[in-house]
Amino acid sequence: MRKVDFADSAFRHGLHEEDFYELISGRYIKLKSQRGITGVFELLGQNLSGTYLHAIYRIIRNEERIRVFHMTEMNENQKRRFKRLLKK
């Protein structure tokens, strides 16, 4: 697994590093950036308490690490998309 760095902005919505690690330890959906940014990915998943989370990270080229710069609870549209994609 790559090393994970967190930008200060990742914690703006009251989430913590543990939330990210819990998200990736369970079932999640990985999507390319909805804005079309190269090397940026979005994750939809849940932490251990069942909160639906949305995280965005960038792959740092030439280094074995990623930088998480946004984490928040999913909105209703994201929850529906997540549930629909998990059924596939």
C-alpha positions in Angstrom: 0.0 0.0 0.0 1.1 3.5 -0.7 2.0 6.0 2.0 -0.9 8.3 2.8 -0.5 12.0 3.5 -3.4 14.2 4.5 -3.8 17.9 3.6 -5.3 20.1 6.3 -8.3 20.6 4.1 -9.1 16.8 4.5 -10.3 17.5 8.0 -12.4 20.6 7.3 -15.7 18.6 7.7 -14.8 17.1 11.1 -13.5 13.7 9.8 -10.3 12.1 10.9 -7.5 9.9 9.4 -9.2 6.9 11.0 -12.3 7.5 8.9 -10.2 7.2 5.7 -8.5 4.0 6.8 -11.9 2.5 7.8 -13.3 3.5 4.4 -10.6 1.7 2.5 -10.7 -1.4 4.8 -14.3 -2.1 3.7 -16.2 -2.1 0.5 -15.8 1.1 -1.5 -16.1 2.4 -5.0 -13.2 4.1 -6.7 -14.0 6.7 -9.4 -11.9 8.9 -11.6 -12.2 12.5 -10.8 -15.6 13.8 -11.8 -13.9 17.0 -12.9 -11.6 15.1 -15.2 -8.4 15.9 -13.3 -5.6 13.5 -14.2 -4.3 11.5 -11.2 -7.2 12.4 -8.9 -9.6 9.8 -7.7 -12.8 9.8 -5.5 -13.8 7.1 -3.1 -17.3 6.3 -1.9 -17.6 4.0 1.1 -18.4 3.8 4.8 -16.5 3.9 8.0 -17.0 1.3 10.8 -19.9 3.3 12.3 -21.7 3.1 9.0 -21.3 6.8 8.0 -21.3 7.2 4.2 -18.1 8.9 3.3 -16.7 10.7 0.2 -12.9 11.1 0.0 -10.8 12.7 -2.8 -7.1 12.1 -3.2 -4.3 12.7 -5.6 -1.6 10.2 -6.6 1.8 11.8 -6.2 3.9 10.8 -9.2 7.4 9.5 -8.8 6.6 8.8 -5.1 4.8 5.9 -3.6 2.2 8.0 -1.8 -1.2 9.6 -2.2 -2.4 12.9 -0.7 -6.0 13.0 0.6 -7.3 16.5 0.3 -11.0 16.2 0.9 -13.3 14.0 3.1 -16.9 14.6 3.8 -20.1 12.7 4.4 -21.9 11.7 1.1 -24.9 13.7 0.0 -28.1 11.8 -1.0 -27.1 11.6 -4.7 -23.8 10.0 -3.8 -25.4 7.5 -1.4 -27.8 6.4 -4.1 -24.9 6.0 -6.6 -22.8 4.1 -4.1 -25.6 1.7 -3.3 -26.4 1.2 -7.0 -22.8 0.5 -8.0 -22.3 -1.9 -5.1 -25.2 -4.0 -6.5 -23.4 -4.6 -9.8 
